[in-house]
Amino acid sequence: MDFVKMEGLGNDFVVVTGPMSPTAEQVAEWCDRRRGIGADGVLVVGAGEPVTMGYWNADGSAAEMCGNGLRCVARYARLRGMAATDTFVVNTPIGPRRVEVKDATVRVELGSVVVSPGSVEIAGYRAVAVNVGNPHAVVFVADCYSVPVAAVGPLIETDPAFPGRANAGFATVVDTRHLALRVWERGVGETLACGTGAAAAVAAAHAGGLTDPSVTVRLPGGDLEVEILEGVAWIEGPARVVYAGAI
């Protein structure tokens, strides 16, 4: 199988051209960082009108959406000639999404963001439920870098309050235009960046009057630009090819 290894802010993926529907076992093998290629997930890109995207987490579970993955799909499709122009549509598991490939960055639409009212207490933290096409639990803390994410993240991910499991984001408001964020992704673990997690954090922060709708989110892998425009989330950041190979 031919593949391309790609990354967006350190959130890395095995990218293959479809049609293909890998098994959970195959995905886990390919994503294994010691015995396989090594990645946070697998992206399958289908040529057509529109381009299509499928995504699987490193543990083999299928996911509804991946923001950094969508940015990599857009770059991949443009490089492979699947899209004739820099602005096009990608059909994702949750519907069509607009993308724009630029020289150094890729800007993509994640869709509507829904911030649930109130919060739920889990393991001593208050989590706000946010849906960005996939489920997130956003926790606002004074210093996200001091949170034991590896210990608390799995507790939030699997809490009964989130029947489908949730991505857990730990956000610190730096000022009205900047957030710092760490994310425990369901089926993966802590990642260097999470596009939908960044959008969820900004949506929750803006809904609570803590930030503007346009925010730079500082993730361990780098900065991601997030905009919430009339309830729709957009993210922009780098997406690049690391190498190509066969397995």
Steps between C-alpha positions, in 0.01 A plus 500: 500500500633842401456777756600856582591607852361848575479727800324815611662661806638160598162327474615226260321270259545209262327618180393261223297534183165324503269333448599307810344409832780378727423267788555610858793258519664648191464855628650408838792324328575791269480755782725301734805721559737208563380226264318701233515837328396694809217754507205641691262367236435387144344713226350351184457752217272425207525679167175625355258788501521569783818361653416264788658447840489211745676505837597238759664560839822321591309236697306406186174674589330708230447869578250752366745785443865597537585866449874466442427189296266699277774755443739219399237349270459836328876534444527137383211535256650813348847344469356185338291695251171386652391864519542742212499818709622608844145540628279193491272272703590183689222256584560380858307240705288787638444686174671732251761744629660793317880516487757749372860396430749785531878509451596440864170418667163334445171653616202269548140515615415264785129575502257609770615507860252435782598593856277330758378714792646433843778259582561162658754417772739216420803409713490841667484697173203686347452395138290678238358278227563631147410332171711580193363210301679286759469518883725713718523577870669835560650576840625850581800502734746760629798315350439224247868401512470388862197273442576123518338447160604135471318424825194724471444477124391133498259563789326777308512307171313203645268677746131399466418865428649434154350172373704503177820593684635853480816685414615683813645850460674694775501870412657808656379846398811711440304804383200570278694400186710211629440160661746232610370146455588135557272224372450137590352346185271201531654192351842666473622664822652844540593645161715796401197668342126450452312714250148424616620526861632849432170600341306355794712692750457830315125446459462431873720794595318740268159378618611571856616852416866413555637559150431653162366273224841503326773346715853367464515167682845403629534122485810294586559456125458867409239771442163445332275786391134445592196703399140450608293671232123498557527173688725334242861413588796558268861408571822591319852367540780310327458155345797330338627176353773336710582211268351239267545124522348156468404241757 
